[in-house]
Amino acid sequence: MKPLSLIGIALVVLGLLSLVVPIPHSEHEGFSAGGMSMGVDTHHSETVSPIISAAMILGGAGILIVRKGRKPSSL
């Protein structure tokens, strides 16, 4: 399998996964005064924007279609 085909397949798979798999994100906000410190940890899980996922899927599919339509060069 050619490297360009592998890139196309990887883009399609990553695009499909990005629609359903949330990406964890955590933040820490706080302050310190002397020997005392206070803070709050927050955790979020967000999915990638559907526009970005669609672009990845369409880009990968486009690579696979262009790759399939090419004729092998003969030397």
HELIX and SHEET records of a PDB file:
HELIX    1   1 PRO A    3  VAL A   20  1                                  18    
HELIX    2   2 PRO A   50  GLY A   69  1                                  20    
SHEET    1   A 2 ILE A  23  ALA A  33  0                                        
SHEET    2   A 2 MET A  36  GLU A  46 -1                                        
END                                                                             
